Amino acid sequence: MSLTEPAIIGLCLLALAALSLRLARRDRAAPGRAGRPGHDLPTWAICLSIVATETSTLTVISVPGVAYGGGLVFVGLGLGYVAGRIVVAWLLLPLYARDGFSSAYQYLGERFGRGMQRLASAVFLGTRLLAEGVRLFASTLPICALLAAAHLPAGPLPVLVGLTALTAAYTAAGGLRAVVWSDSIQFGLYTLGAVLCIGLLLPHADRAALGAAWRAGRLAIFHGDDAILTSPYAPATALVGGAILSMASHGADQLMVQRVLAARSLRAARIAMVGSAVVVTGLFGLLSAVGVLLWVRNGGASPAALGLRSPDALFPAFIARDLPPALSALLIAGIISATMGSLSSALNAMTGSTLADLLPAAAWRGRIGAATLSRGITVLWAVLLIGAASCFSNTGRSAVVFGLSIAGYSYGALLGAFLFGLLVPGARQRDAVPAFAGTLAVMAALILFVHPGGRDIAFPWLVPIGVAATFAIGLACRLRPRPAFRDAAARPTLDPTEMEHETR
């Protein structure tokens, strides 16, 4: 093997970081930007950043594998995402835009009090640390396999540390602008790779082959005969459960909300939010098409018959074995950049939530610069993510299942808290906090002990169940007798911000 392939991979990653920082600085210095700090990013860049954030290496390699064995089911799931983000754009985004929030959880602080805001933010940070640690470690495995196939052997830990260090460097230096621009470039890189792969595989897709794919169900977008409760790709699960899952992930998760809060207007934020659902559905379509075309090329042979351990190995094997060396290197760089995109987004969101929700400005203002503090917190979260990913390397659990379970564990409580505050005008913090905490306990029991027919509950249903639990517990708390002396004037132990809220 020549030095061409590793040179392409290295240059792509370094150019990505350098170009992102350059674009971020140029955008910050552009005329008309200085008066609107933090609310001046282009709509299209925010849209692509949202898509890149929700897309990881696991997505890029797993969706073709799912399509190989089950058809275009991720496209059906994407249709549910479109519906959910339309609701977010018109129900939740106006709340954030109206009061100029920098964190999704500041609304909960405004509505219920600082205690609820801190609790929601702490749950976000804890679950994000675990989920990103799982995703980060799992993403290093196919990267290591691809590098080994390209005669560049590397263990998971060096890849883990190297990717995290490079990503943390441009995230800390450039902030949200650098993250958004890098996300946009990364999206273009692996989308271009998927299009080129489709072009190389299309000659195998004659009319007879596509007819065979149709008869085998490889062109279906739903699994109509599957059990609704346990299949994520049944029509009701994908459309209804997927819509509510998308409402939680993009309306109540700081990771996504942070991006639309940087839009120039509410209208721009809405376009970016709904547009991201359309774009990610298109990306699912491209990656699924790769999987279906691989099925056609292989004559429907199972992964085991091809000497592969799982469907997830199909796309990496194709990249390593069947593509021209330069294109293979470009695809490897694209897959690595997908990991960097989701990691940079997580680091930036965790830093923003820490500053906005957990660290009162009065505690550090005047003692340390805001930029210095932000960079220090970014580096701290990067170190913690490396530690979390390393801990996961010693377990034998499925990374994908574990990651989805973590997301489903908290999303229902978060979305439920937002909707509870919106739809129950008389709700107070004494109702919301027990409802939030109780829902987390209910979801933990559900994930650990409830397995209908020996199968896990489909992950899109975890969020609706969590929302229902939040409302049930919250409304039950409202039925408790409220002592007459607990009015706003007789509560000297309240946090000052909570006192102000209760007296409105």
C-alpha positions in Angstrom: 0.0 0.0 0.0 1.3 3.5 -0.9 1.3 6.5 1.3 -1.6 8.0 -0.7 -4.4 6.6 1.3 -3.2 7.6 4.8 -2.2 11.0 3.4 -5.8 11.5 2.1 -7.3 10.5 5.5 -5.0 12.7 7.5 -5.3 15.7 5.2 -9.1 15.5 5.1 -9.3 15.5 8.9 -6.8 18.3 9.4 -8.3 20.4 6.6 -11.8 19.9 8.2 -10.7 21.3 11.5 -8.7 24.2 9.9 -11.5 25.2 7.5 -14.1 25.0 10.2 -12.1 27.5 12.4 -11.5 29.8 9.4 -15.2 29.9 8.5 -16.2 30.5 12.1 -13.8 33.4 12.4 -14.8 34.9 9.1 -18.5 34.5 9.9 -18.0 36.2 13.3 -16.2 39.1 11.7 -18.6 39.7 8.8 -20.5 43.0 8.7 -23.7 43.0 10.6 -22.8 40.1 12.8 -21.5 41.9 15.8 -24.8 43.2 16.9 -26.4 39.8 17.2 -23.9 37.6 18.9 -24.9 33.9 19.1 -27.9 34.4 16.7 -26.3 34.9 13.3 -25.6 31.5 11.7 -27.0 30.7 8.3 -30.2 28.6 8.2 -28.8 26.0 5.8 -25.7 25.5 8.0 -27.8 25.0 11.1 -30.0 22.5 9.2 -27.0 20.4 8.1 -25.4 20.7 11.5 -28.5 19.2 13.1 -28.4 16.3 10.7 -24.7 15.7 11.2 -25.2 15.8 15.0 -27.8 13.1 14.9 -25.7 11.0 12.5 -22.7 9.1 13.8 -20.4 6.4 12.5 -22.9 3.8 13.7 -25.6 5.4 11.6 -23.4 5.5 8.4 -22.4 1.8 8.7 -25.6 0.4 10.3 -28.3 1.8 8.0 -27.0 0.0 4.9 -26.9 -3.2 7.0 -30.5 -2.7 8.2 -31.6 -2.1 4.6 -29.7 -5.2 3.5 -31.7 -7.4 5.8 -35.0 -5.4 6.2 -35.5 -2.9 3.4 -36.0 0.9 3.4 -37.4 1.0 6.9 -35.3 4.0 8.0 -37.0 6.0 5.4 -40.3 5.2 7.1 -38.9 6.2 10.4 -37.7 9.5 8.9 -41.3 10.3 7.9 -42.2 10.1 11.6 -39.3 12.5 12.3 -40.7 15.0 9.9 -44.1 15.1 11.7 -42.4 15.4 15.1 -40.2 18.3 14.1 -43.1 20.2 12.6 -44.7 20.1 16.1 -41.4 21.3 17.7 -41.0 24.1 15.2 -44.5 25.6 16.0 -44.9 24.6 19.6 -41.6 24.7 21.4 -39.3 27.0 19.3 -41.4 30.1 20.0 -40.9 29.6 23.7 -37.1 29.6 23.3 -37.1 32.5 20.8 -39.5 34.7 22.9 -37.2 34.9 26.0 -33.8 34.7 24.3 -32.8 31.4 26.1 -29.4 29.9 25.5 -30.4 26.5 27.0 -33.4 24.4 26.5 -33.7 24.0 30.2 -34.0 27.7 30.9 -37.6 27.4 30.0 -38.1 24.9 32.8 -36.4 27.3 35.2 -38.7 30.1 34.0 -41.8 27.9 34.3 -41.1 25.9 37.5 -38.0 27.4 39.2 -34.2 26.9 39.2 -34.4 23.6 41.0 -36.2 22.0 38.0 -33.8 23.6 35.6 -30.8 22.2 37.4 -32.4 18.7 37.7 -33.2 18.6 33.9 -29.7 19.8 33.0 -28.0 17.4 35.3 -30.0 14.5 33.8 -29.1 15.7 30.3 -25.4 15.9 31.2 -25.3 12.5 32.9 -27.2 10.6 30.1 -25.3 12.4 27.4 -22.0 11.5 29.0 -23.0 7.8 29.0 -24.7 7.8 25.6 -21.8 9.7 23.9 -19.3 7.5 25.7 -21.0 4.4 24.3 -21.3 5.9 20.8 -17.7 7.1 20.8 -16.2 3.8 21.8 -18.5 1.8 19.4 -17.6 4.2 16.6 -13.9 3.4 17.1 -14.4 -0.3 16.3 -15.3 0.0 12.6 -12.8 2.8 12.2 -10.1 0.5 13.6 -11.3 -2.3 11.3 -11.2 0.0 8.2 -7.7 1.3 9.1 -6.5 -2.3 9.6 -7.9 -3.3 6.2 -6.0 -0.3 4.8 -2.8 -1.6 6.4 -2.9 1.1 9.1 -3.5 -0.9 12.3 -4.5 1.0 15.4 -6.1 0.0 18.7 -9.3 1.6 20.0 -7.7 3.6 22.7 -5.2 5.6 20.4 -8.1 6.2 17.9 -10.3 7.3 20.8 -7.8 9.7 22.3 -6.7 11.1 18.9 -10.2 11.8 17.7 -11.3 13.3 21.0 -8.2 15.5 21.2 -8.6 16.9 17.6 -12.3 17.4 18.1 -12.0 19.1 21.5 -9.3 21.4 20.1 -11.4 23.0 17.3 -14.5 22.9 19.5 -12.8 24.8 22.3 -11.1 27.2 20.0 -14.1 28.0 17.7 -17.1 27.4 19.9 -20.6 26.8 18.3 -19.7 28.5 15.0 -16.8 26.1 14.4 -19.0 23.1 15.4 -21.8 24.1 13.0 -19.4 24.7 10.1 -17.5 21.5 10.7 -20.8 19.6 10.9 -21.9 21.0 7.5 -18.6 20.0 5.9 -18.7 16.5 7.5 -22.3 16.0 6.2 -21.1 16.9 2.7 -18.2 14.5 3.0 -20.0 11.3 3.9 -23.1 12.2 1.7 -20.8 12.5 -1.3 -19.3 9.1 -0.4 -22.7 7.5 -0.3 -23.6 9.0 -3.7 -20.4 7.7 -5.2 -21.0 4.2 -3.8 -24.5 4.2 -5.3 -23.0 5.2 -8.6 -20.6 2.3 -8.5 -23.3 -0.2 -7.5 -26.0 0.9 -9.9 -24.8 -1.3 -12.8 -25.8 -4.4 -10.8 -29.4 -3.1 -10.5 -31.1 -4.3 -13.7 -34.9 -4.7 -13.9 -34.7 -8.4 -12.9 -32.6 -7.7 -9.8 -34.8 -4.9 -8.7 -37.9 -7.1 -9.1 -36.2 -9.7 -6.9 -35.5 -7.0 -4.3 -39.2 -5.9 -4.4 -40.5 -9.5 -3.9 -38.0 -10.0 -1.0 -39.3 -6.8 0.7 -36.1 -4.9 0.3 -37.9 -1.9 -1.1 -40.6 -1.7 1.6 -40.5 1.3 4.0 -42.5 -0.4 6.8 -42.7 -3.9 8.3 -46.5 -4.3 8.2 -46.8 -7.7 9.8 -44.6 -7.0 12.8 -45.8 -6.5 16.4 -46.4 -2.8 17.0 -45.1 -2.8 20.6 -41.8 -4.5 19.9 -41.0 -3.6 16.2 -39.5 -0.2 15.6 -40.4 -0.4 11.9 -44.1 -1.2 12.1 -46.1 1.6 10.5 -47.7 3.0 13.8 -44.4 2.6 15.7 -42.3 4.4 13.0 -44.9 7.2 12.4 -46.4 7.9 15.8 -43.5 6.7 18.0 -40.9 8.2 15.7 -42.7 11.6 15.7 -42.8 11.8 19.5 -39.2 10.5 19.7 -38.2 13.4 17.4 -40.2 15.9 19.5 -38.1 14.9 22.5 -34.7 14.6 20.8 -35.0 17.9 18.9 -37.3 19.9 21.2 -36.1 19.0 24.7 -32.5 18.0 24.2 -29.9 20.8 24.5 -27.8 18.9 21.9 -30.2 19.9 19.1 -31.9 23.0 20.6 -28.6 24.8 20.9 -28.3 24.9 17.2 -31.7 26.4 16.4 -31.2 29.0 19.2 -28.3 30.3 17.0 -30.6 31.1 14.1 -31.2 34.7 13.0 -34.9 34.6 13.5 -37.7 32.3 14.6 -38.7 31.7 11.0 -35.1 30.7 10.2 -35.1 28.3 13.2 -38.3 26.7 12.0 -37.0 26.2 8.5 -33.8 24.7 9.9 -35.7 22.4 12.2 -38.2 21.0 9.7 -35.6 21.0 6.9 -33.3 18.8 9.0 -36.0 16.1 9.1 -36.4 16.2 5.3 -32.6 16.1 4.8 -32.0 13.3 7.3 -34.8 11.2 5.7 -33.0 11.8 2.3 -29.7 10.7 3.9 -31.5 7.6 5.3 -32.7 6.9 1.7 -29.2 7.2 0.3 -27.6 4.9 2.9 -30.5 2.5 2.6 -30.1 2.4 -1.2 -26.4 1.4 -0.6 -27.6 -1.5 1.5 -30.3 -2.6 -1.1 -27.8 -2.4 -3.9 -25.3 -4.4 -2.0 -28.0 -7.1 -1.5 -28.7 -7.0 -5.3 -25.0 -7.3 -6.0 -24.5 -10.2 -3.6 -27.6 -12.0 -4.9 -29.3 -11.9 -1.5 -26.5 -13.8 0.3 -26.6 -13.6 4.0 -23.7 -11.8 5.8 -22.6 -15.2 7.3 -22.4 -16.6 3.8 -20.1 -13.7 2.9 -17.8 -14.4 5.8 -19.1 -11.4 7.8 -20.1 -11.5 11.5 -23.1 -9.1 11.2 -24.9 -6.9 8.7 -23.1 -3.9 10.1 -19.9 -5.2 8.6 -21.3 -5.1 5.0 -20.6 -1.5 4.2 -17.1 -1.3 5.8 -16.2 -4.5 4.0 -17.3 -3.0 0.7 -15.3 0.2 1.4 -12.1 -1.7 2.3 -12.2 -4.4 -0.3 -14.1 -3.2 -3.4 -13.5 0.6 -3.8 -10.5 2.2 -5.5 -7.9 3.1 -2.9 -8.4 6.9 -3.1 -12.2 6.6 -2.8 -11.8 4.1 0.0 -9.6 6.6 1.9 -12.2 9.4 1.2 -15.0 7.2 2.7 -12.9 6.3 5.7 -12.3 10.0 6.3 -16.0 10.6 5.9 -16.9 7.9 8.5 -14.3 9.3 10.9 -15.7 12.8 10.4 -19.2 11.5 11.3 -17.8 10.5 14.7 -16.1 13.9 15.1 -19.3 15.7 14.2 -21.5 14.0 16.8 -18.6 14.4 19.4 -18.1 18.1 18.8 -21.8 18.7 19.0 -22.0 16.8 22.3 -19.0 18.7 23.8 -20.4 22.1 22.8 -23.9 21.3 24.1 -22.6 19.9 27.4 -20.4 23.0 27.9 -23.3 25.3 27.1 -25.6 23.6 29.5 -23.0 23.6 32.3 -22.5 27.3 31.9 -26.2 28.3 31.5 -27.8 25.9 33.9 -25.4 24.7 36.6 -22.8 27.5 37.1 -24.4 30.9 38.2 -22.6 33.7 36.4 -22.1 35.5 39.7 -19.8 32.7 40.9 -17.2 33.2 38.2 -17.8 36.6 36.6 -14.9 38.9 37.2 -12.6 36.0 38.3 -12.1 34.3 35.0 -12.9 35.1 31.4 -16.0 33.6 29.9 -14.0 32.2 26.9 -11.3 30.7 29.2 -13.9 29.1 31.4 -15.8 27.7 28.4 -12.7 26.2 26.9 -11.7 24.6 30.2 -15.1 23.0 30.7 -14.9 21.7 27.1 -11.6 20.0 27.8 -13.0 18.6 31.1 -16.0 17.0 29.3 -13.6 15.6 26.6 -11.5 13.9 29.3 -14.7 12.5 31.0 -16.0 11.2 27.6 -12.7 9.4 27.0 -13.1 7.8 30.5 -16.7 6.8 29.9 -15.8 5.3 26.5 -12.9 3.4 28.0 -15.2 2.0 30.8 -17.7 0.8 28.2 -14.9 -1.1 26.4 -14.8 -3.6 29.3 -18.5 -4.6 29.0 -20.1 -7.1 26.7 -23.4 -5.2 26.0 -24.6 -4.2 22.6 -23.5 -0.6 22.0 -26.5 0.2 19.8 -29.1 -1.2 22.2 -27.4 0.4 25.2 -27.2 3.8 23.5 -30.9 3.7 22.4 -31.9 2.6 25.9 -30.1 5.6 27.5 -31.8 8.0 25.1 -35.2 6.5 25.7 -34.6 6.5 29.5 -34.4 10.3 29.7 -36.2 11.7 26.7 -39.7 10.9 27.9 -39.2 12.7 31.2 -37.6 15.7 29.5 -40.4 16.1 26.9 -43.0 15.3 29.5 -41.7 18.1 31.7 -41.9 20.6 28.9 -45.4 19.6 27.8 -46.6 19.4 31.5 -45.5 23.0 31.9 -47.2 24.1 28.7 -50.5 22.2 29.0 -51.1 22.4 32.8 -51.2 26.1 33.7 -51.5 25.5 37.5 -48.5 23.2 37.7 -45.7 24.1 40.1 -42.2 22.9 40.9 -43.6 20.7 43.7 -45.6 18.8 41.0 -42.9 18.8 38.3 -39.9 17.6 40.2 -41.6 14.4 41.6 -43.1 13.8 38.2 -39.7 14.0 36.5 -37.9 11.9 39.0 -40.7 9.3 39.2 -40.7 9.0 35.4 -37.0 8.2 35.4 -37.7 5.4 37.9 -40.5 4.1 35.8 -38.4 4.0 32.7 -35.6 2.3 34.4 -37.9 -0.5 35.6 -39.5 -0.7 32.1 -36.2 -1.1 30.3 -34.8 -3.6 32.8 -37.8 -5.8 33.5 -40.5 -5.5 30.8 -39.9 -7.7 27.8 -43.1 -8.6 25.9 -42.7 -12.0 24.3 -39.1 -12.0 25.3 -38.3 -8.9 23.2 -37.5 -5.4 24.2 -40.1 -2.6 23.8 -39.4 -0.8 20.5 -37.3 2.2 21.2 -39.7 4.8 19.6 -42.3 3.8 22.2 -40.1 4.6 25.2 -40.6 8.3 24.8 -44.4 8.3 24.6 -44.5 6.0 27.6 -42.2 8.4 29.5 -44.4 11.4 28.6 -47.5 9.6 29.8 -45.8 8.6 33.1 -44.8 12.3 33.6 -48.3 13.5 33.2 -49.8 10.7 35.4 -47.4 11.4 38.3 -47.6 15.2 37.9 -51.4 15.2 37.9 -51.4 12.9 40.9 -49.1 15.3 42.7 -51.6 18.1 42.0 -54.3 16.2 43.9 -52.3 16.5 47.1 -53.7 19.0 49.6 -51.8 22.2 49.6 -51.4 23.9 53.0 -52.8 27.4 53.1 -49.7 28.9 54.6 -47.5 27.8 51.6 -48.1 31.0 49.7 -45.3 32.9 48.0 -44.9 35.3 50.9 -44.4 32.6 53.5 -41.7 30.6 51.8 -38.4 32.3 52.9 -36.4 29.1 52.1 -37.1 29.2 48.4 -34.4 30.0 45.9 -34.8 33.8 44.9 -35.5 32.9 41.3 -38.2 30.4 42.4 -39.7 33.1 44.8 -39.9 35.5 41.9 -41.5 32.8 39.7 -44.2 31.9 42.3 -45.2 35.5 42.9 -46.0 36.2 39.2 
